[in-house]
Amino acid sequence: MVKAFVFVNIEASKHYEAFEKIKQIEGVREAHIVTGLHDIILLAEAESIKALGELIVKKIQGVPGVSRTVTCIAVD
């Protein structure tokens, strides 16, 4: 199992709609609205690096309002 922390930037005034959709995506284990450089931080989990990439590119980045993601794969 591959885990990653994903930092998500959301377009202005779309935070809560995007957050609710992101929380429901299969593979998103935790999601939190935060302060700072990013708007949402989430923990994602997938069977492989390829599956993790698909989760991020197709599902998370596909949510309306998502403008950017930064992914940090856990190595421990």
HTML snippet that shows the backbone in 3Dmol.js (N, CA, C, O; Angstrom):
<script src="https://3Dmol.org/build/3Dmol-min.js"></script>
<div id="view" style="width:600px;height:400px;position:relative"></div>
<script>
const pdb = `
ATOM      1  N   MET A   1       0.843  -1.175   0.000  1.00  0.00           N
ATOM      2  CA  MET A   1       0.000   0.000   0.000  1.00  0.00           C
ATOM      3  C   MET A   1       0.892   1.244   0.000  1.00  0.00           C
ATOM      4  O   MET A   1       1.848   1.323   0.771  1.00  0.00           O
ATOM      5  N   VAL A   2       0.583   2.202  -0.855  1.00  0.00           N
ATOM      6  CA  VAL A   2       1.328   3.449  -0.975  1.00  0.00           C
ATOM      7  C   VAL A   2       0.488   4.560  -0.342  1.00  0.00           C
ATOM      8  O   VAL A   2      -0.696   4.706  -0.645  1.00  0.00           O
ATOM      9  N   LYS A   3       1.118   5.339   0.540  1.00  0.00           N
ATOM     10  CA  LYS A   3       0.433   6.461   1.181  1.00  0.00           C
ATOM     11  C   LYS A   3       1.110   7.756   0.777  1.00  0.00           C
ATOM     12  O   LYS A   3       2.319   7.797   0.547  1.00  0.00           O
ATOM     13  N   ALA A   4       0.312   8.815   0.695  1.00  0.00           N
ATOM     14  CA  ALA A   4       0.859  10.129   0.365  1.00  0.00           C
ATOM     15  C   ALA A   4       0.042  11.211   1.040  1.00  0.00           C
ATOM     16  O   ALA A   4      -1.165  11.076   1.240  1.00  0.00           O
ATOM     17  N   PHE A   5       0.725  12.281   1.384  1.00  0.00           N
ATOM     18  CA  PHE A   5       0.062  13.484   1.849  1.00  0.00           C
ATOM     19  C   PHE A   5      -0.070  14.392   0.638  1.00  0.00           C
ATOM     20  O   PHE A   5       0.901  14.632  -0.079  1.00  0.00           O
ATOM     21  N   VAL A   6      -1.265  14.890   0.416  1.00  0.00           N
ATOM     22  CA  VAL A   6      -1.528  15.732  -0.747  1.00  0.00           C
ATOM     23  C   VAL A   6      -1.998  17.093  -0.251  1.00  0.00           C
ATOM     24  O   VAL A   6      -2.958  17.197   0.513  1.00  0.00           O
ATOM     25  N   PHE A   7      -1.308  18.126  -0.698  1.00  0.00           N
ATOM     26  CA  PHE A   7      -1.639  19.504  -0.353  1.00  0.00           C
ATOM     27  C   PHE A   7      -2.410  20.083  -1.530  1.00  0.00           C
ATOM     28  O   PHE A   7      -1.933  20.057  -2.665  1.00  0.00           O
ATOM     29  N   VAL A   8      -3.597  20.602  -1.259  1.00  0.00           N
ATOM     30  CA  VAL A   8      -4.510  21.005  -2.326  1.00  0.00           C
ATOM     31  C   VAL A   8      -4.806  22.503  -2.227  1.00  0.00           C
ATOM     32  O   VAL A   8      -5.094  23.017  -1.146  1.00  0.00           O
ATOM     33  N   ASN A   9      -4.732  23.184  -3.351  1.00  0.00           N
ATOM     34  CA  ASN A   9      -5.136  24.582  -3.434  1.00  0.00           C
ATOM     35  C   ASN A   9      -6.476  24.638  -4.150  1.00  0.00           C
ATOM     36  O   ASN A   9      -6.698  23.958  -5.151  1.00  0.00           O
ATOM     37  N   ILE A  10      -7.359  25.464  -3.612  1.00  0.00           N
ATOM     38  CA  ILE A  10      -8.724  25.583  -4.129  1.00  0.00           C
ATOM     39  C   ILE A  10      -8.969  27.014  -4.582  1.00  0.00           C
ATOM     40  O   ILE A  10      -8.466  27.960  -3.973  1.00  0.00           O
ATOM     41  N   GLU A  11      -9.739  27.171  -5.647  1.00  0.00           N
ATOM     42  CA  GLU A  11     -10.132  28.500  -6.118  1.00  0.00           C
ATOM     43  C   GLU A  11     -10.966  29.193  -5.040  1.00  0.00           C
ATOM     44  O   GLU A  11     -11.663  28.537  -4.266  1.00  0.00           O
ATOM     45  N   ALA A  12     -10.890  30.510  -4.997  1.00  0.00           N
ATOM     46  CA  ALA A  12     -11.624  31.299  -4.001  1.00  0.00           C
ATOM     47  C   ALA A  12     -13.114  30.971  -4.029  1.00  0.00           C
ATOM     48  O   ALA A  12     -13.707  30.792  -5.092  1.00  0.00           O
ATOM     49  N   SER A  13     -13.691  30.898  -2.862  1.00  0.00           N
ATOM     50  CA  SER A  13     -15.124  30.675  -2.611  1.00  0.00           C
ATOM     51  C   SER A  13     -15.620  29.275  -2.979  1.00  0.00           C
ATOM     52  O   SER A  13     -16.831  29.052  -3.006  1.00  0.00           O
ATOM     53  N   LYS A  14     -14.725  28.328  -3.264  1.00  0.00           N
ATOM     54  CA  LYS A  14     -15.147  26.966  -3.593  1.00  0.00           C
ATOM     55  C   LYS A  14     -14.624  25.945  -2.584  1.00  0.00           C
ATOM     56  O   LYS A  14     -14.683  24.740  -2.829  1.00  0.00           O
ATOM     57  N   HIS A  15     -14.112  26.429  -1.450  1.00  0.00           N
ATOM     58  CA  HIS A  15     -13.458  25.559  -0.475  1.00  0.00           C
ATOM     59  C   HIS A  15     -14.367  24.454   0.043  1.00  0.00           C
ATOM     60  O   HIS A  15     -14.001  23.279  -0.002  1.00  0.00           O
ATOM     61  N   TYR A  16     -15.536  24.816   0.530  1.00  0.00           N
ATOM     62  CA  TYR A  16     -16.375  23.817   1.185  1.00  0.00           C
ATOM     63  C   TYR A  16     -16.982  22.824   0.208  1.00  0.00           C
ATOM     64  O   TYR A  16     -17.122  21.646   0.538  1.00  0.00           O
ATOM     65  N   GLU A  17     -17.346  23.274  -0.991  1.00  0.00           N
ATOM     66  CA  GLU A  17     -17.886  22.344  -1.993  1.00  0.00           C
ATOM     67  C   GLU A  17     -16.813  21.340  -2.406  1.00  0.00           C
ATOM     68  O   GLU A  17     -17.079  20.141  -2.493  1.00  0.00           O
ATOM     69  N   ALA A  18     -15.608  21.826  -2.659  1.00  0.00           N
ATOM     70  CA  ALA A  18     -14.512  20.938  -3.054  1.00  0.00           C
ATOM     71  C   ALA A  18     -14.155  19.992  -1.918  1.00  0.00           C
ATOM     72  O   ALA A  18     -13.928  18.804  -2.149  1.00  0.00           O
ATOM     73  N   PHE A  19     -14.105  20.504  -0.699  1.00  0.00           N
ATOM     74  CA  PHE A  19     -13.772  19.692   0.467  1.00  0.00           C
ATOM     75  C   PHE A  19     -14.753  18.539   0.625  1.00  0.00           C
ATOM     76  O   PHE A  19     -14.334  17.406   0.863  1.00  0.00           O
ATOM     77  N   GLU A  20     -16.036  18.800   0.500  1.00  0.00           N
ATOM     78  CA  GLU A  20     -17.047  17.752   0.646  1.00  0.00           C
ATOM     79  C   GLU A  20     -16.899  16.675  -0.432  1.00  0.00           C
ATOM     80  O   GLU A  20     -17.081  15.492  -0.147  1.00  0.00           O
ATOM     81  N   LYS A  21     -16.575  17.067  -1.652  1.00  0.00           N
ATOM     82  CA  LYS A  21     -16.389  16.096  -2.736  1.00  0.00           C
ATOM     83  C   LYS A  21     -15.104  15.293  -2.539  1.00  0.00           C
ATOM     84  O   LYS A  21     -15.087  14.082  -2.758  1.00  0.00           O
ATOM     85  N   ILE A  22     -14.034  15.963  -2.128  1.00  0.00           N
ATOM     86  CA  ILE A  22     -12.756  15.275  -1.919  1.00  0.00           C
ATOM     87  C   ILE A  22     -12.873  14.222  -0.830  1.00  0.00           C
ATOM     88  O   ILE A  22     -12.338  13.123  -0.976  1.00  0.00           O
ATOM     89  N   LYS A  23     -13.564  14.538   0.263  1.00  0.00           N
ATOM     90  CA  LYS A  23     -13.715  13.590   1.376  1.00  0.00           C
ATOM     91  C   LYS A  23     -14.392  12.290   0.949  1.00  0.00           C
ATOM     92  O   LYS A  23     -14.168  11.249   1.567  1.00  0.00           O
ATOM     93  N   GLN A  24     -15.200  12.333  -0.079  1.00  0.00           N
ATOM     94  CA  GLN A  24     -15.958  11.167  -0.516  1.00  0.00           C
ATOM     95  C   GLN A  24     -15.219  10.298  -1.538  1.00  0.00           C
ATOM     96  O   GLN A  24     -15.714   9.233  -1.909  1.00  0.00           O
ATOM     97  N   ILE A  25     -14.065  10.729  -1.990  1.00  0.00           N
ATOM     98  CA  ILE A  25     -13.310   9.975  -2.989  1.00  0.00           C
ATOM     99  C   ILE A  25     -12.702   8.735  -2.348  1.00  0.00           C
ATOM    100  O   ILE A  25     -12.066   8.813  -1.297  1.00  0.00           O
ATOM    101  N   GLU A  26     -12.903   7.598  -2.989  1.00  0.00           N
ATOM    102  CA  GLU A  26     -12.305   6.354  -2.502  1.00  0.00           C
ATOM    103  C   GLU A  26     -10.785   6.473  -2.563  1.00  0.00           C
ATOM    104  O   GLU A  26     -10.225   6.841  -3.596  1.00  0.00           O
ATOM    105  N   GLY A  27     -10.128   6.162  -1.461  1.00  0.00           N
ATOM    106  CA  GLY A  27      -8.682   6.289  -1.380  1.00  0.00           C
ATOM    107  C   GLY A  27      -8.243   7.481  -0.556  1.00  0.00           C
ATOM    108  O   GLY A  27      -7.086   7.557  -0.144  1.00  0.00           O
ATOM    109  N   VAL A  28      -9.150   8.416  -0.308  1.00  0.00           N
ATOM    110  CA  VAL A  28      -8.856   9.549   0.572  1.00  0.00           C
ATOM    111  C   VAL A  28      -9.202   9.102   1.987  1.00  0.00           C
ATOM    112  O   VAL A  28     -10.375   8.918   2.312  1.00  0.00           O
ATOM    113  N   ARG A  29      -8.198   8.930   2.819  1.00  0.00           N
ATOM    114  CA  ARG A  29      -8.392   8.408   4.175  1.00  0.00           C
ATOM    115  C   ARG A  29      -8.730   9.502   5.174  1.00  0.00           C
ATOM    116  O   ARG A  29      -9.528   9.284   6.086  1.00  0.00           O
ATOM    117  N   GLU A  30      -8.131  10.677   5.014  1.00  0.00           N
ATOM    118  CA  GLU A  30      -8.392  11.838   5.870  1.00  0.00           C
ATOM    119  C   GLU A  30      -8.287  13.076   5.011  1.00  0.00           C
ATOM    120  O   GLU A  30      -7.526  13.109   4.043  1.00  0.00           O
ATOM    121  N   ALA A  31      -9.058  14.103   5.367  1.00  0.00           N
ATOM    122  CA  ALA A  31      -8.953  15.385   4.685  1.00  0.00           C
ATOM    123  C   ALA A  31      -9.282  16.482   5.681  1.00  0.00           C
ATOM    124  O   ALA A  31     -10.193  16.339   6.496  1.00  0.00           O
ATOM    125  N   HIS A  32      -8.529  17.585   5.612  1.00  0.00           N
ATOM    126  CA  HIS A  32      -8.707  18.688   6.549  1.00  0.00           C
ATOM    127  C   HIS A  32      -8.544  20.018   5.825  1.00  0.00           C
ATOM    128  O   HIS A  32      -7.620  20.187   5.030  1.00  0.00           O
ATOM    129  N   ILE A  33      -9.438  20.958   6.099  1.00  0.00           N
ATOM    130  CA  ILE A  33      -9.247  22.332   5.649  1.00  0.00           C
ATOM    131  C   ILE A  33      -8.254  22.959   6.617  1.00  0.00           C
ATOM    132  O   ILE A  33      -8.405  22.844   7.834  1.00  0.00           O
ATOM    133  N   VAL A  34      -7.232  23.628   6.070  1.00  0.00           N
ATOM    134  CA  VAL A  34      -6.161  24.180   6.901  1.00  0.00           C
ATOM    135  C   VAL A  34      -5.870  25.626   6.513  1.00  0.00           C
ATOM    136  O   VAL A  34      -6.326  26.124   5.483  1.00  0.00           O
ATOM    137  N   THR A  35      -5.094  26.280   7.372  1.00  0.00           N
ATOM    138  CA  THR A  35      -4.610  27.623   7.061  1.00  0.00           C
ATOM    139  C   THR A  35      -3.197  27.509   6.503  1.00  0.00           C
ATOM    140  O   THR A  35      -2.545  26.478   6.667  1.00  0.00           O
ATOM    141  N   GLY A  36      -2.731  28.542   5.860  1.00  0.00           N
ATOM    142  CA  GLY A  36      -1.365  28.534   5.343  1.00  0.00           C
ATOM    143  C   GLY A  36      -1.333  28.562   3.826  1.00  0.00           C
ATOM    144  O   GLY A  36      -2.248  29.079   3.185  1.00  0.00           O
ATOM    145  N   LEU A  37      -0.272  28.001   3.253  1.00  0.00           N
ATOM    146  CA  LEU A  37      -0.061  28.033   1.806  1.00  0.00           C
ATOM    147  C   LEU A  37      -1.075  27.204   1.026  1.00  0.00           C
ATOM    148  O   LEU A  37      -1.350  27.489  -0.140  1.00  0.00           O
ATOM    149  N   HIS A  38      -1.625  26.189   1.664  1.00  0.00           N
ATOM    150  CA  HIS A  38      -2.566  25.288   0.998  1.00  0.00           C
ATOM    151  C   HIS A  38      -3.907  25.351   1.709  1.00  0.00           C
ATOM    152  O   HIS A  38      -3.987  25.787   2.857  1.00  0.00           O
ATOM    153  N   ASP A  39      -4.946  24.923   1.037  1.00  0.00           N
ATOM    154  CA  ASP A  39      -6.302  25.011   1.581  1.00  0.00           C
ATOM    155  C   ASP A  39      -6.784  23.710   2.206  1.00  0.00           C
ATOM    156  O   ASP A  39      -7.529  23.726   3.186  1.00  0.00           O
ATOM    157  N   ILE A  40      -6.361  22.584   1.641  1.00  0.00           N
ATOM    158  CA  ILE A  40      -6.747  21.267   2.141  1.00  0.00           C
ATOM    159  C   ILE A  40      -5.506  20.392   2.187  1.00  0.00           C
ATOM    160  O   ILE A  40      -4.690  20.409   1.266  1.00  0.00           O
ATOM    161  N   ILE A  41      -5.370  19.635   3.250  1.00  0.00           N
ATOM    162  CA  ILE A  41      -4.333  18.604   3.324  1.00  0.00           C
ATOM    163  C   ILE A  41      -5.060  17.290   3.483  1.00  0.00           C
ATOM    164  O   ILE A  41      -5.978  17.169   4.293  1.00  0.00           O
ATOM    165  N   LEU A  42      -4.638  16.289   2.693  1.00  0.00           N
ATOM    166  CA  LEU A  42      -5.304  14.993   2.800  1.00  0.00           C
ATOM    167  C   LEU A  42      -4.291  13.860   2.800  1.00  0.00           C
ATOM    168  O   LEU A  42      -3.163  14.002   2.327  1.00  0.00           O
ATOM    169  N   LEU A  43      -4.725  12.741   3.341  1.00  0.00           N
ATOM    170  CA  LEU A  43      -3.947  11.507   3.320  1.00  0.00           C
ATOM    171  C   LEU A  43      -4.616  10.592   2.309  1.00  0.00           C
ATOM    172  O   LEU A  43      -5.787  10.240   2.455  1.00  0.00           O
ATOM    173  N   ALA A  44      -3.867  10.208   1.285  1.00  0.00           N
ATOM    174  CA  ALA A  44      -4.380   9.317   0.249  1.00  0.00           C
ATOM    175  C   ALA A  44      -3.662   7.977   0.334  1.00  0.00           C
ATOM    176  O   ALA A  44      -2.511   7.900   0.763  1.00  0.00           O
ATOM    177  N   GLU A  45      -4.353   6.932  -0.080  1.00  0.00           N
ATOM    178  CA  GLU A  45      -3.794   5.584  -0.028  1.00  0.00           C
ATOM    179  C   GLU A  45      -4.222   4.829  -1.287  1.00  0.00           C
ATOM    180  O   GLU A  45      -5.378   4.897  -1.705  1.00  0.00           O
ATOM    181  N   ALA A  46      -3.265   4.105  -1.885  1.00  0.00           N
ATOM    182  CA  ALA A  46      -3.559   3.327  -3.092  1.00  0.00           C
ATOM    183  C   ALA A  46      -2.675   2.089  -3.114  1.00  0.00           C
ATOM    184  O   ALA A  46      -1.706   1.994  -2.362  1.00  0.00           O
ATOM    185  N   GLU A  47      -3.015   1.150  -3.975  1.00  0.00           N
ATOM    186  CA  GLU A  47      -2.296  -0.128  -4.069  1.00  0.00           C
ATOM    187  C   GLU A  47      -0.910   0.004  -4.682  1.00  0.00           C
ATOM    188  O   GLU A  47      -0.033  -0.815  -4.408  1.00  0.00           O
ATOM    189  N   SER A  48      -0.699   1.028  -5.511  1.00  0.00           N
ATOM    190  CA  SER A  48       0.582   1.184  -6.211  1.00  0.00           C
ATOM    191  C   SER A  48       0.804   2.661  -6.524  1.00  0.00           C
ATOM    192  O   SER A  48      -0.097   3.485  -6.370  1.00  0.00           O
ATOM    193  N   ILE A  49       2.018   2.977  -6.964  1.00  0.00           N
ATOM    194  CA  ILE A  49       2.324   4.344  -7.386  1.00  0.00           C
ATOM    195  C   ILE A  49       1.433   4.739  -8.561  1.00  0.00           C
ATOM    196  O   ILE A  49       0.926   5.860  -8.615  1.00  0.00           O
ATOM    197  N   LYS A  50       1.248   3.823  -9.488  1.00  0.00           N
ATOM    198  CA  LYS A  50       0.398   4.105 -10.649  1.00  0.00           C
ATOM    199  C   LYS A  50      -1.030   4.415 -10.207  1.00  0.00           C
ATOM    200  O   LYS A  50      -1.632   5.381 -10.675  1.00  0.00           O
ATOM    201  N   ALA A  51      -1.567   3.597  -9.308  1.00  0.00           N
ATOM    202  CA  ALA A  51      -2.927   3.818  -8.811  1.00  0.00           C
ATOM    203  C   ALA A  51      -3.016   5.130  -8.033  1.00  0.00           C
ATOM    204  O   ALA A  51      -4.027   5.827  -8.108  1.00  0.00           O
ATOM    205  N   LEU A  52      -1.966   5.468  -7.290  1.00  0.00           N
ATOM    206  CA  LEU A  52      -1.941   6.730  -6.561  1.00  0.00           C
ATOM    207  C   LEU A  52      -1.960   7.903  -7.547  1.00  0.00           C
ATOM    208  O   LEU A  52      -2.677   8.882  -7.339  1.00  0.00           O
ATOM    209  N   GLY A  53      -1.181   7.799  -8.604  1.00  0.00           N
ATOM    210  CA  GLY A  53      -1.178   8.840  -9.630  1.00  0.00           C
ATOM    211  C   GLY A  53      -2.545   9.029 -10.255  1.00  0.00           C
ATOM    212  O   GLY A  53      -2.977  10.161 -10.474  1.00  0.00           O
ATOM    213  N   GLU A  54      -3.224   7.942 -10.542  1.00  0.00           N
ATOM    214  CA  GLU A  54      -4.570   8.027 -11.113  1.00  0.00           C
ATOM    215  C   GLU A  54      -5.550   8.648 -10.129  1.00  0.00           C
ATOM    216  O   GLU A  54      -6.402   9.448 -10.514  1.00  0.00           O
ATOM    217  N   LEU A  55      -5.427   8.279  -8.857  1.00  0.00           N
ATOM    218  CA  LEU A  55      -6.286   8.859  -7.817  1.00  0.00           C
ATOM    219  C   LEU A  55      -6.110  10.372  -7.778  1.00  0.00           C
ATOM    220  O   LEU A  55      -7.091  11.113  -7.713  1.00  0.00           O
ATOM    221  N   ILE A  56      -4.878  10.822  -7.815  1.00  0.00           N
ATOM    222  CA  ILE A  56      -4.614  12.251  -7.714  1.00  0.00           C
ATOM    223  C   ILE A  56      -5.004  12.995  -8.989  1.00  0.00           C
ATOM    224  O   ILE A  56      -5.704  14.006  -8.934  1.00  0.00           O
ATOM    225  N   VAL A  57      -4.551  12.493 -10.133  1.00  0.00           N
ATOM    226  CA  VAL A  57      -4.782  13.209 -11.393  1.00  0.00           C
ATOM    227  C   VAL A  57      -6.238  13.136 -11.851  1.00  0.00           C
ATOM    228  O   VAL A  57      -6.818  14.153 -12.233  1.00  0.00           O
ATOM    229  N   LYS A  58      -6.817  11.974 -11.819  1.00  0.00           N
ATOM    230  CA  LYS A  58      -8.177  11.815 -12.358  1.00  0.00           C
ATOM    231  C   LYS A  58      -9.258  12.211 -11.361  1.00  0.00           C
ATOM    232  O   LYS A  58     -10.249  12.839 -11.736  1.00  0.00           O
ATOM    233  N   LYS A  59      -9.077  11.852 -10.102  1.00  0.00           N
ATOM    234  CA  LYS A  59     -10.162  12.076  -9.136  1.00  0.00           C
ATOM    235  C   LYS A  59      -9.999  13.369  -8.348  1.00  0.00           C
ATOM    236  O   LYS A  59     -10.899  14.209  -8.352  1.00  0.00           O
ATOM    237  N   ILE A  60      -8.873  13.543  -7.676  1.00  0.00           N
ATOM    238  CA  ILE A  60      -8.711  14.732  -6.830  1.00  0.00           C
ATOM    239  C   ILE A  60      -8.592  15.992  -7.681  1.00  0.00           C
ATOM    240  O   ILE A  60      -9.296  16.970  -7.430  1.00  0.00           O
ATOM    241  N   GLN A  61      -7.714  15.986  -8.683  1.00  0.00           N
ATOM    242  CA  GLN A  61      -7.563  17.169  -9.535  1.00  0.00           C
ATOM    243  C   GLN A  61      -8.796  17.404 -10.409  1.00  0.00           C
ATOM    244  O   GLN A  61      -8.971  18.495 -10.953  1.00  0.00           O
ATOM    245  N   GLY A  62      -9.638  16.401 -10.544  1.00  0.00           N
ATOM    246  CA  GLY A  62     -10.857  16.534 -11.319  1.00  0.00           C
ATOM    247  C   GLY A  62     -12.009  17.187 -10.572  1.00  0.00           C
ATOM    248  O   GLY A  62     -13.041  17.486 -11.174  1.00  0.00           O
ATOM    249  N   VAL A  63     -11.854  17.412  -9.278  1.00  0.00           N
ATOM    250  CA  VAL A  63     -12.903  18.054  -8.491  1.00  0.00           C
ATOM    251  C   VAL A  63     -12.982  19.526  -8.888  1.00  0.00           C
ATOM    252  O   VAL A  63     -11.958  20.208  -8.916  1.00  0.00           O
ATOM    253  N   PRO A  64     -14.178  20.025  -9.193  1.00  0.00           N
ATOM    254  CA  PRO A  64     -14.319  21.439  -9.536  1.00  0.00           C
ATOM    255  C   PRO A  64     -13.797  22.332  -8.409  1.00  0.00           C
ATOM    256  O   PRO A  64     -14.140  22.139  -7.243  1.00  0.00           O
ATOM    257  N   GLY A  65     -12.971  23.302  -8.769  1.00  0.00           N
ATOM    258  CA  GLY A  65     -12.409  24.219  -7.792  1.00  0.00           C
ATOM    259  C   GLY A  65     -10.965  23.920  -7.441  1.00  0.00           C
ATOM    260  O   GLY A  65     -10.259  24.801  -6.949  1.00  0.00           O
ATOM    261  N   VAL A  66     -10.504  22.692  -7.682  1.00  0.00           N
ATOM    262  CA  VAL A  66      -9.108  22.353  -7.385  1.00  0.00           C
ATOM    263  C   VAL A  66      -8.222  23.021  -8.431  1.00  0.00           C
ATOM    264  O   VAL A  66      -8.393  22.810  -9.632  1.00  0.00           O
ATOM    265  N   SER A  67      -7.274  23.829  -7.960  1.00  0.00           N
ATOM    266  CA  SER A  67      -6.404  24.524  -8.901  1.00  0.00           C
ATOM    267  C   SER A  67      -4.985  23.964  -8.928  1.00  0.00           C
ATOM    268  O   SER A  67      -4.270  24.141  -9.915  1.00  0.00           O
ATOM    269  N   ARG A  68      -4.561  23.278  -7.836  1.00  0.00           N
ATOM    270  CA  ARG A  68      -3.190  22.764  -7.786  1.00  0.00           C
ATOM    271  C   ARG A  68      -3.082  21.746  -6.681  1.00  0.00           C
ATOM    272  O   ARG A  68      -3.756  21.851  -5.656  1.00  0.00           O
ATOM    273  N   THR A  69      -2.220  20.745  -6.893  1.00  0.00           N
ATOM    274  CA  THR A  69      -1.908  19.800  -5.835  1.00  0.00           C
ATOM    275  C   THR A  69      -0.389  19.622  -5.739  1.00  0.00           C
ATOM    276  O   THR A  69       0.333  19.757  -6.727  1.00  0.00           O
ATOM    277  N   VAL A  70       0.069  19.317  -4.532  1.00  0.00           N
ATOM    278  CA  VAL A  70       1.458  18.975  -4.280  1.00  0.00           C
ATOM    279  C   VAL A  70       1.413  17.663  -3.512  1.00  0.00           C
ATOM    280  O   VAL A  70       0.737  17.572  -2.487  1.00  0.00           O
ATOM    281  N   THR A  71       2.122  16.643  -3.991  1.00  0.00           N
ATOM    282  CA  THR A  71       2.058  15.313  -3.391  1.00  0.00           C
ATOM    283  C   THR A  71       3.383  14.948  -2.760  1.00  0.00           C
ATOM    284  O   THR A  71       4.440  15.103  -3.372  1.00  0.00           O
ATOM    285  N   CYS A  72       3.319  14.460  -1.522  1.00  0.00           N
ATOM    286  CA  CYS A  72       4.492  13.966  -0.792  1.00  0.00           C
ATOM    287  C   CYS A  72       4.234  12.513  -0.437  1.00  0.00           C
ATOM    288  O   CYS A  72       3.400  12.217   0.418  1.00  0.00           O
ATOM    289  N   ILE A  73       4.947  11.603  -1.092  1.00  0.00           N
ATOM    290  CA  ILE A  73       4.759  10.174  -0.844  1.00  0.00           C
ATOM    291  C   ILE A  73       5.477   9.787   0.441  1.00  0.00           C
ATOM    292  O   ILE A  73       6.642  10.132   0.639  1.00  0.00           O
ATOM    293  N   ALA A  74       4.773   9.066   1.312  1.00  0.00           N
ATOM    294  CA  ALA A  74       5.358   8.599   2.568  1.00  0.00           C
ATOM    295  C   ALA A  74       6.339   7.479   2.274  1.00  0.00           C
ATOM    296  O   ALA A  74       6.043   6.578   1.489  1.00  0.00           O
ATOM    297  N   VAL A  75       7.514   7.531   2.905  1.00  0.00           N
ATOM    298  CA  VAL A  75       8.541   6.520   2.661  1.00  0.00           C
ATOM    299  C   VAL A  75       8.827   5.662   3.883  1.00  0.00           C
ATOM    300  O   VAL A  75       9.727   4.823   3.845  1.00  0.00           O
ATOM    301  N   ASP A  76       8.085   5.852   4.961  1.00  0.00           N
ATOM    302  CA  ASP A  76       8.317   5.024   6.142  1.00  0.00           C
ATOM    303  C   ASP A  76       7.272   3.949   6.296  1.00  0.00           C
ATOM    304  O   ASP A  76       7.326   3.166   7.244  1.00  0.00           O
TER     305      ASP A  76
END
`;
const viewer = $3Dmol.createViewer("view");
viewer.addModel(pdb, "pdb");
viewer.setStyle({}, {cartoon: {color: "spectrum"}});
viewer.zoomTo();
viewer.render();
</script>
